[in-house]
Amino acid sequence: MAVVTIGGAGLIGVSWARLFGAAGWKARVSDPRPDLEPLGRQKPPGGTA
């Protein structure tokens, strides 16, 4: 399985993580945000990923 590491979990970083995840990649995101894990498990609006 391919793995990508993303630095930053703002709007763009989370969007990239979801895009790679939808393509079958394992995405690792690094950010000090306390809400990072639940945010990454939510479905985006429209439920596309």
PDB file with one MODEL, atoms N, CA, C and O in Angstrom:
MODEL        1
ATOM      1  N   MET A   1       0.845  -1.178   0.000  1.00  0.00           N
ATOM      2  CA  MET A   1       0.000   0.000   0.000  1.00  0.00           C
ATOM      3  C   MET A   1       0.888   1.239   0.000  1.00  0.00           C
ATOM      4  O   MET A   1       1.856   1.330   0.756  1.00  0.00           O
ATOM      5  N   ALA A   2       0.544   2.173  -0.850  1.00  0.00           N
ATOM      6  CA  ALA A   2       1.287   3.424  -0.912  1.00  0.00           C
ATOM      7  C   ALA A   2       0.942   4.302   0.287  1.00  0.00           C
ATOM      8  O   ALA A   2      -0.189   4.289   0.772  1.00  0.00           O
ATOM      9  N   VAL A   3       1.922   5.058   0.756  1.00  0.00           N
ATOM     10  CA  VAL A   3       1.737   5.929   1.919  1.00  0.00           C
ATOM     11  C   VAL A   3       2.181   7.338   1.559  1.00  0.00           C
ATOM     12  O   VAL A   3       3.219   7.528   0.925  1.00  0.00           O
ATOM     13  N   VAL A   4       1.388   8.328   1.969  1.00  0.00           N
ATOM     14  CA  VAL A   4       1.742   9.731   1.775  1.00  0.00           C
ATOM     15  C   VAL A   4       1.715  10.393   3.150  1.00  0.00           C
ATOM     16  O   VAL A   4       0.856  10.083   3.976  1.00  0.00           O
ATOM     17  N   THR A   5       2.650  11.299   3.390  1.00  0.00           N
ATOM     18  CA  THR A   5       2.681  12.064   4.638  1.00  0.00           C
ATOM     19  C   THR A   5       2.384  13.518   4.298  1.00  0.00           C
ATOM     20  O   THR A   5       2.983  14.097   3.392  1.00  0.00           O
ATOM     21  N   ILE A   6       1.443  14.096   5.048  1.00  0.00           N
ATOM     22  CA  ILE A   6       1.010  15.464   4.806  1.00  0.00           C
ATOM     23  C   ILE A   6       1.309  16.295   6.044  1.00  0.00           C
ATOM     24  O   ILE A   6       0.924  15.928   7.155  1.00  0.00           O
ATOM     25  N   GLY A   7       1.990  17.407   5.851  1.00  0.00           N
ATOM     26  CA  GLY A   7       2.313  18.313   6.955  1.00  0.00           C
ATOM     27  C   GLY A   7       1.273  19.418   7.023  1.00  0.00           C
ATOM     28  O   GLY A   7       1.229  20.293   6.158  1.00  0.00           O
ATOM     29  N   GLY A   8       0.442  19.378   8.043  1.00  0.00           N
ATOM     30  CA  GLY A   8      -0.578  20.405   8.228  1.00  0.00           C
ATOM     31  C   GLY A   8      -1.963  19.856   7.984  1.00  0.00           C
ATOM     32  O   GLY A   8      -2.206  19.184   6.982  1.00  0.00           O
ATOM     33  N   ALA A   9      -2.875  20.140   8.900  1.00  0.00           N
ATOM     34  CA  ALA A   9      -4.240  19.621   8.805  1.00  0.00           C
ATOM     35  C   ALA A   9      -5.263  20.743   8.708  1.00  0.00           C
ATOM     36  O   ALA A   9      -6.337  20.684   9.306  1.00  0.00           O
ATOM     37  N   GLY A  10      -4.904  21.759   7.945  1.00  0.00           N
ATOM     38  CA  GLY A  10      -5.877  22.806   7.661  1.00  0.00           C
ATOM     39  C   GLY A  10      -6.805  22.308   6.558  1.00  0.00           C
ATOM     40  O   GLY A  10      -6.834  21.115   6.257  1.00  0.00           O
ATOM     41  N   LEU A  11      -7.540  23.195   5.977  1.00  0.00           N
ATOM     42  CA  LEU A  11      -8.484  22.837   4.921  1.00  0.00           C
ATOM     43  C   LEU A  11      -7.797  22.105   3.775  1.00  0.00           C
ATOM     44  O   LEU A  11      -8.310  21.098   3.287  1.00  0.00           O
ATOM     45  N   ILE A  12      -6.655  22.598   3.348  1.00  0.00           N
ATOM     46  CA  ILE A  12      -5.966  21.984   2.209  1.00  0.00           C
ATOM     47  C   ILE A  12      -5.344  20.642   2.590  1.00  0.00           C
ATOM     48  O   ILE A  12      -5.458  19.675   1.837  1.00  0.00           O
ATOM     49  N   GLY A  13      -4.686  20.571   3.752  1.00  0.00           N
ATOM     50  CA  GLY A  13      -4.069  19.312   4.168  1.00  0.00           C
ATOM     51  C   GLY A  13      -5.079  18.194   4.345  1.00  0.00           C
ATOM     52  O   GLY A  13      -4.838  17.068   3.910  1.00  0.00           O
ATOM     53  N   VAL A  14      -6.214  18.490   4.980  1.00  0.00           N
ATOM     54  CA  VAL A  14      -7.260  17.481   5.166  1.00  0.00           C
ATOM     55  C   VAL A  14      -7.856  17.084   3.814  1.00  0.00           C
ATOM     56  O   VAL A  14      -8.177  15.915   3.598  1.00  0.00           O
ATOM     57  N   SER A  15      -8.003  18.040   2.918  1.00  0.00           N
ATOM     58  CA  SER A  15      -8.532  17.730   1.585  1.00  0.00           C
ATOM     59  C   SER A  15      -7.603  16.782   0.834  1.00  0.00           C
ATOM     60  O   SER A  15      -8.065  15.836   0.197  1.00  0.00           O
ATOM     61  N   TRP A  16      -6.289  17.032   0.906  1.00  0.00           N
ATOM     62  CA  TRP A  16      -5.334  16.127   0.266  1.00  0.00           C
ATOM     63  C   TRP A  16      -5.387  14.738   0.894  1.00  0.00           C
ATOM     64  O   TRP A  16      -5.343  13.732   0.186  1.00  0.00           O
ATOM     65  N   ALA A  17      -5.481  14.682   2.206  1.00  0.00           N
ATOM     66  CA  ALA A  17      -5.542  13.379   2.889  1.00  0.00           C
ATOM     67  C   ALA A  17      -6.762  12.590   2.436  1.00  0.00           C
ATOM     68  O   ALA A  17      -6.672  11.387   2.192  1.00  0.00           O
ATOM     69  N   ARG A  18      -7.889  13.256   2.324  1.00  0.00           N
ATOM     70  CA  ARG A  18      -9.112  12.576   1.871  1.00  0.00           C
ATOM     71  C   ARG A  18      -8.992  12.135   0.413  1.00  0.00           C
ATOM     72  O   ARG A  18      -9.453  11.054   0.049  1.00  0.00           O
ATOM     73  N   LEU A  19      -8.382  12.960  -0.406  1.00  0.00           N
ATOM     74  CA  LEU A  19      -8.211  12.603  -1.811  1.00  0.00           C
ATOM     75  C   LEU A  19      -7.325  11.364  -1.956  1.00  0.00           C
ATOM     76  O   LEU A  19      -7.670  10.431  -2.681  1.00  0.00           O
ATOM     77  N   PHE A  20      -6.190  11.358  -1.266  1.00  0.00           N
ATOM     78  CA  PHE A  20      -5.305  10.190  -1.315  1.00  0.00           C
ATOM     79  C   PHE A  20      -5.994   8.957  -0.719  1.00  0.00           C
ATOM     80  O   PHE A  20      -5.868   7.856  -1.255  1.00  0.00           O
ATOM     81  N   GLY A  21      -6.720   9.140   0.385  1.00  0.00           N
ATOM     82  CA  GLY A  21      -7.443   8.017   0.994  1.00  0.00           C
ATOM     83  C   GLY A  21      -8.476   7.422   0.049  1.00  0.00           C
ATOM     84  O   GLY A  21      -8.624   6.202  -0.026  1.00  0.00           O
ATOM     85  N   ALA A  22      -9.184   8.270  -0.664  1.00  0.00           N
ATOM     86  CA  ALA A  22     -10.186   7.796  -1.616  1.00  0.00           C
ATOM     87  C   ALA A  22      -9.546   7.024  -2.764  1.00  0.00           C
ATOM     88  O   ALA A  22     -10.185   6.172  -3.382  1.00  0.00           O
ATOM     89  N   ALA A  23      -8.274   7.331  -3.048  1.00  0.00           N
ATOM     90  CA  ALA A  23      -7.548   6.647  -4.122  1.00  0.00           C
ATOM     91  C   ALA A  23      -6.856   5.377  -3.626  1.00  0.00           C
ATOM     92  O   ALA A  23      -6.149   4.716  -4.387  1.00  0.00           O
ATOM     93  N   GLY A  24      -7.062   5.032  -2.342  1.00  0.00           N
ATOM     94  CA  GLY A  24      -6.494   3.795  -1.811  1.00  0.00           C
ATOM     95  C   GLY A  24      -5.154   3.945  -1.112  1.00  0.00           C
ATOM     96  O   GLY A  24      -4.554   2.947  -0.713  1.00  0.00           O
ATOM     97  N   TRP A  25      -4.677   5.160  -0.959  1.00  0.00           N
ATOM     98  CA  TRP A  25      -3.414   5.399  -0.265  1.00  0.00           C
ATOM     99  C   TRP A  25      -3.654   5.489   1.233  1.00  0.00           C
ATOM    100  O   TRP A  25      -4.756   5.824   1.669  1.00  0.00           O
ATOM    101  N   LYS A  26      -2.640   5.194   2.013  1.00  0.00           N
ATOM    102  CA  LYS A  26      -2.666   5.444   3.443  1.00  0.00           C
ATOM    103  C   LYS A  26      -2.102   6.845   3.654  1.00  0.00           C
ATOM    104  O   LYS A  26      -0.971   7.126   3.258  1.00  0.00           O
ATOM    105  N   ALA A  27      -2.881   7.722   4.275  1.00  0.00           N
ATOM    106  CA  ALA A  27      -2.454   9.109   4.465  1.00  0.00           C
ATOM    107  C   ALA A  27      -2.096   9.336   5.928  1.00  0.00           C
ATOM    108  O   ALA A  27      -2.895   9.044   6.818  1.00  0.00           O
ATOM    109  N   ARG A  28      -0.912   9.850   6.173  1.00  0.00           N
ATOM    110  CA  ARG A  28      -0.468  10.228   7.513  1.00  0.00           C
ATOM    111  C   ARG A  28      -0.396  11.743   7.563  1.00  0.00           C
ATOM    112  O   ARG A  28       0.259  12.374   6.733  1.00  0.00           O
ATOM    113  N   VAL A  29      -1.080  12.323   8.550  1.00  0.00           N
ATOM    114  CA  VAL A  29      -1.135  13.775   8.666  1.00  0.00           C
ATOM    115  C   VAL A  29      -0.477  14.190   9.975  1.00  0.00           C
ATOM    116  O   VAL A  29      -0.759  13.620  11.029  1.00  0.00           O
ATOM    117  N   SER A  30       0.392  15.174   9.903  1.00  0.00           N
ATOM    118  CA  SER A  30       1.080  15.680  11.088  1.00  0.00           C
ATOM    119  C   SER A  30       0.618  17.106  11.366  1.00  0.00           C
ATOM    120  O   SER A  30       0.761  17.992  10.523  1.00  0.00           O
ATOM    121  N   ASP A  31       0.057  17.318  12.567  1.00  0.00           N
ATOM    122  CA  ASP A  31      -0.416  18.633  12.962  1.00  0.00           C
ATOM    123  C   ASP A  31      -0.717  18.574  14.464  1.00  0.00           C
ATOM    124  O   ASP A  31      -1.161  17.534  14.950  1.00  0.00           O
ATOM    125  N   PRO A  32      -0.491  19.650  15.202  1.00  0.00           N
ATOM    126  CA  PRO A  32      -0.754  19.631  16.639  1.00  0.00           C
ATOM    127  C   PRO A  32      -2.228  19.805  17.006  1.00  0.00           C
ATOM    128  O   PRO A  32      -2.550  19.904  18.190  1.00  0.00           O
ATOM    129  N   ARG A  33      -3.130  19.843  16.026  1.00  0.00           N
ATOM    130  CA  ARG A  33      -4.553  20.031  16.314  1.00  0.00           C
ATOM    131  C   ARG A  33      -5.078  18.922  17.219  1.00  0.00           C
ATOM    132  O   ARG A  33      -4.841  17.746  16.944  1.00  0.00           O
ATOM    133  N   PRO A  34      -5.792  19.272  18.300  1.00  0.00           N
ATOM    134  CA  PRO A  34      -6.345  18.242  19.179  1.00  0.00           C
ATOM    135  C   PRO A  34      -7.520  17.492  18.555  1.00  0.00           C
ATOM    136  O   PRO A  34      -7.844  16.392  19.004  1.00  0.00           O
ATOM    137  N   ASP A  35      -8.164  18.050  17.536  1.00  0.00           N
ATOM    138  CA  ASP A  35      -9.323  17.411  16.917  1.00  0.00           C
ATOM    139  C   ASP A  35      -8.971  16.701  15.609  1.00  0.00           C
ATOM    140  O   ASP A  35      -9.864  16.402  14.816  1.00  0.00           O
ATOM    141  N   LEU A  36      -7.718  16.432  15.378  1.00  0.00           N
ATOM    142  CA  LEU A  36      -7.272  15.891  14.102  1.00  0.00           C
ATOM    143  C   LEU A  36      -7.836  14.497  13.815  1.00  0.00           C
ATOM    144  O   LEU A  36      -8.336  14.263  12.715  1.00  0.00           O
ATOM    145  N   GLU A  37      -7.773  13.577  14.761  1.00  0.00           N
ATOM    146  CA  GLU A  37      -8.216  12.210  14.473  1.00  0.00           C
ATOM    147  C   GLU A  37      -9.706  12.134  14.136  1.00  0.00           C
ATOM    148  O   GLU A  37     -10.062  11.537  13.120  1.00  0.00           O
ATOM    149  N   PRO A  38     -10.591  12.719  14.953  1.00  0.00           N
ATOM    150  CA  PRO A  38     -12.013  12.651  14.573  1.00  0.00           C
ATOM    151  C   PRO A  38     -12.299  13.349  13.245  1.00  0.00           C
ATOM    152  O   PRO A  38     -13.164  12.908  12.488  1.00  0.00           O
ATOM    153  N   LEU A  39     -11.587  14.421  12.962  1.00  0.00           N
ATOM    154  CA  LEU A  39     -11.788  15.159  11.720  1.00  0.00           C
ATOM    155  C   LEU A  39     -11.469  14.287  10.511  1.00  0.00           C
ATOM    156  O   LEU A  39     -12.177  14.332   9.505  1.00  0.00           O
ATOM    157  N   GLY A  40     -10.425  13.510  10.608  1.00  0.00           N
ATOM    158  CA  GLY A  40     -10.035  12.652   9.491  1.00  0.00           C
ATOM    159  C   GLY A  40     -10.972  11.491   9.254  1.00  0.00           C
ATOM    160  O   GLY A  40     -10.971  10.914   8.167  1.00  0.00           O
ATOM    161  N   ARG A  41     -11.772  11.132  10.243  1.00  0.00           N
ATOM    162  CA  ARG A  41     -12.704  10.015  10.099  1.00  0.00           C
ATOM    163  C   ARG A  41     -14.091  10.441   9.651  1.00  0.00           C
ATOM    164  O   ARG A  41     -14.918   9.588   9.331  1.00  0.00           O
ATOM    165  N   GLN A  42     -14.367  11.734   9.621  1.00  0.00           N
ATOM    166  CA  GLN A  42     -15.678  12.225   9.191  1.00  0.00           C
ATOM    167  C   GLN A  42     -15.808  12.113   7.680  1.00  0.00           C
ATOM    168  O   GLN A  42     -14.831  12.250   6.944  1.00  0.00           O
ATOM    169  N   LYS A  43     -17.026  11.863   7.238  1.00  0.00           N
ATOM    170  CA  LYS A  43     -17.287  11.875   5.801  1.00  0.00           C
ATOM    171  C   LYS A  43     -17.463  13.313   5.362  1.00  0.00           C
ATOM    172  O   LYS A  43     -18.090  14.101   6.070  1.00  0.00           O
ATOM    173  N   PRO A  44     -16.922  13.671   4.203  1.00  0.00           N
ATOM    174  CA  PRO A  44     -17.091  15.037   3.718  1.00  0.00           C
ATOM    175  C   PRO A  44     -18.543  15.282   3.312  1.00  0.00           C
ATOM    176  O   PRO A  44     -19.288  14.327   3.094  1.00  0.00           O
ATOM    177  N   PRO A  45     -18.951  16.537   3.207  1.00  0.00           N
ATOM    178  CA  PRO A  45     -20.302  16.825   2.738  1.00  0.00           C
ATOM    179  C   PRO A  45     -20.552  16.164   1.389  1.00  0.00           C
ATOM    180  O   PRO A  45     -19.710  16.233   0.493  1.00  0.00           O
ATOM    181  N   GLY A  46     -21.669  15.547   1.249  1.00  0.00           N
ATOM    182  CA  GLY A  46     -21.967  14.826   0.002  1.00  0.00           C
ATOM    183  C   GLY A  46     -21.571  13.363   0.082  1.00  0.00           C
ATOM    184  O   GLY A  46     -21.968  12.574  -0.776  1.00  0.00           O
ATOM    185  N   GLY A  47     -20.785  12.976   1.109  1.00  0.00           N
ATOM    186  CA  GLY A  47     -20.404  11.584   1.331  1.00  0.00           C
ATOM    187  C   GLY A  47     -19.622  10.957   0.208  1.00  0.00           C
ATOM    188  O   GLY A  47     -19.835   9.786  -0.107  1.00  0.00           O
ATOM    189  N   THR A  48     -18.716  11.703  -0.411  1.00  0.00           N
ATOM    190  CA  THR A  48     -18.006  11.188  -1.580  1.00  0.00           C
ATOM    191  C   THR A  48     -16.708  10.455  -1.270  1.00  0.00           C
ATOM    192  O   THR A  48     -16.120   9.860  -2.172  1.00  0.00           O
ATOM    193  N   ALA A  49     -16.246  10.477  -0.035  1.00  0.00           N
ATOM    194  CA  ALA A  49     -14.981   9.788   0.245  1.00  0.00           C
ATOM    195  C   ALA A  49     -15.095   8.910   1.465  1.00  0.00           C
ATOM    196  O   ALA A  49     -14.125   8.255   1.847  1.00  0.00           O
TER     197      ALA A  49
ENDMDL
END
